[in-house]
Amino acid sequence: MSHQLSSEEQLEEIKSFFAKRWKIMVAIVVIGLLAFYGWRYWQSYKTEKAIEYSDKYEQLIAELDDAKTDSVNELVSFAKDNNTIYGVFASLRAAKFYVEVLKDYHGAQELLVDALKKTDSEPIKTIINIRIARLQYQQGQYQESLTSLSHINNESWGAVINDLRGDVFVKMTHYADAVDAYNVALTSSPTPDLEEIIKMKLNQAEYLKAKQQVEQEAQAAKEKQATEESKN
């Protein structure tokens, strides 16, 4: 007996297959079309919003006026309400206005901390952390400044980072640490101008380190003498 189906039987099996499964096949096609057009719509929507945010950002930047301190307010609102890269850029520009015009270092720091939460870009995070560390340094928050610098792993910024780290150590009177930081900065390919500045700072830090060592040794000798006299 032949196991091969005749043409008519094959056709009947095909008809039976589609009769049982046509709803599933239609559903798959519909879902595929919805997913495709939904993805295209979402991409188009994101593009339109990006253009909208870009235009708004440019408008707010153009409206900044150093003579009008409240001209930054709308830019700040835009920065806080926007989680895109334009919100990050707005925070950076507003923070710059806070520092240079308003002299509000704390307010600038808050804007930068908010911007840091909105980006995963390592280069941008590096820039933000450096600016936060500088603001903390200016506000006398020396340990916090060192912590912010420790979050940066970008070696290309080594000269800038260690130059600032040296400044912080000088303010903390940790002159030996400052000398080490400035030396690292000099080996991290600084620009010619920055290199000259670091060298001057290094000379001063080395002088202060030597002076501190002499004072510490004198104090230690004085304490030792006082201890020996108290025993006698």
N, C-alpha and C positions, 0 to 999 in steps of 0.2 A: 504494500500500500504506500502510495506516495505521501511524503510529509510536506511537500511543497503546496502552497496555497495557489488557487487560480487567481487570475486578475480580478475577477468579480469579488472573490473572498477577501483579497487584500484591500480592495476599495471599501468594502463593508467594514473591515477592521479600522481603517483610517477614519471613516465617518463616525464609527462608534467611539473612537478615541477623542475626537473633537467634540462630539456630543456630550461626553462626560466631563470634559476639562475646559470647554471654551470660556467659562466664567473666570476660571483661574488665570487663563492666558490673557484675557482682556484686562483683568485686574493688574497683572504684571506689566502689561504695556502702559496702562494708565498711570500706574505708580512711577514707572520709568520716565514718562513724559512730564509728570508733575515734578519729579526730582530734578530733571534737566532744566525745565523752565523756571523752577523755584531757585535753582542755583544761579541761573543767569540773572534773574530778578535781583537776588541778593547781591551779586557782584555789581550790578548796575546801581543799586541803592547805595552801596558802600562808596562807589566812585563819586556819585552825586554828593553824598555827605562830605567826602574828603574835599571836594571842590568848594563846597559851602563853608566848611571849617577854614580852609585856606584863605578864602576871600575875607571872611570875618576877621581872621587873625591879622591879615595885612591891613585891614581897615583900622583895627584897634591900635596897631603899632604906629600907623600914620597919625593917629589922633593924640599920641603921647606928647605932652608939652611940659618941659622942665619948669616952666613958670606957673603951671597949674597943677598943683599937687593932687587934685582929685581926678586928673585925666587918666590915672592908672586904675581907677576903681573898676571900670567895666572890663578891663583886661584881666584883672584879678578874678572877677566873677566868671569870666569865660574860662580861665585856667582851672578854677575849682570845679566847674560843672562839666568839663570836657575831659574824657579819659583817653583821647587819641594823642598822637604825637604832637598835634597842635596845642593841646592842653599843656604838654610838657614844655614846649617852646614858649608858650605864654607865661608859664611860671618862671622860667629862666629870665625872660625879658622883664617881667614885673619885679622880680627879685633885684635885678640890676638897678631899676628905678628906685626901689626902696633904699638901696645902699647909697647910690650916688646923689639922689635928690632928697629923699626923706630922712636919710641917716638912720633908718629903722632896721638895724641888723637882726633883731629878733624876728620881726615880720618877714624879712627876706629869708631867714633860715626856715621858717614855717613853710613858705612857698616852695623852697627847694626840697624839703623833706616830703612834701606832697607830690612833687614832680618825680621823686625817686621811686615812689610806689606805682607810678603809671608807666614805667618803661622797663623792658627787659634787655635793652640795647646796652652792652657792656661799655662801649665808648662814651655814650651819653651818661651812664651811671658813674663813670670815672670822673667826668667833668663836674657833675653835680656833687659828688663826694668831696672833690677838691674845694669847690666853692663853699660847701658847708663847713669844711675844716677851717677855711680861712675866716669865715664869719665867727666860728667858735673861738678861734685864736684872738680875733679882735675884741671879743666879749670876755676874754679872760678864762674861757672854758678850755683849759689846756689839755686835760686828760681826755675830754670829749673829742677834742680836735685830733689827738693821736688815734683814738678809736676810729674816727671817720677815715683817717688815712690808712688804717690797717685793713679797711674793706676793699682797697684798690689793689688789683693784681696786674695791672697793665704796665709792663716794664718800660714801654716807650715814654711814660710820664715819670720815670724814676728821678730825673733831675729836679723836676718841680716838686714832687712829693717829698723828697728828702731835704730839699732846701727849706720847705715849710716845716718839716719835722725838726730840723735843726733850730729854726726860729722858736718853735714851741719849747724845746729843751732849754734854750737860753733863758726864756722867761721863767722856766721852772728851776733855774740855776743848776740844771743837770749838764754842766759844761762838757764833761767827758762824752756823754751821749750826743751832745750837739756836734762835737768835733767829728765823731764817727759818722753822723748823718750827713754833714757837709762833705766829708770825704767820699761817701757813697754817691752823693749828688754830682761831684766832679767827675766820677768815673761812669756817669750815666748819659754821656753825650749832651750836655747842656748847650744852649745857644751861646755864641760868643759873649753877648751882653750879660746873660745870666751867669756865665762862668766867672766873669770879673766880679760880679756882685757876691757870688758864693765865696770866692777867694778872700775877699775883704771880711766877710762874716767869719770865715774859718780862722783867719788871723786873730780876730777879736776873741773868738771862742777859745782858741789855744791860750791866749794871754789870761783869760778869765779862769780857765782850767788850772793853769800853773799857779795863779794867785790863790785859788781856792785850796789847792793842795798844800801850799805853804801855810795858809791859815788853819787848815785842818790839822796839820802836823804840829803847829804851834799850840793849838788848843789841846791836842792829845798830850803833848809834853807838859802843859800846864796842869792838866787834870792828873797826870801821873805824879807830878811833883806834889800836888795837893794831897794825893792819897798817901804818899810816902811820909809826908810831914804829919798827917793825922795819925799814922801808926806810931810815930816817935812822940 
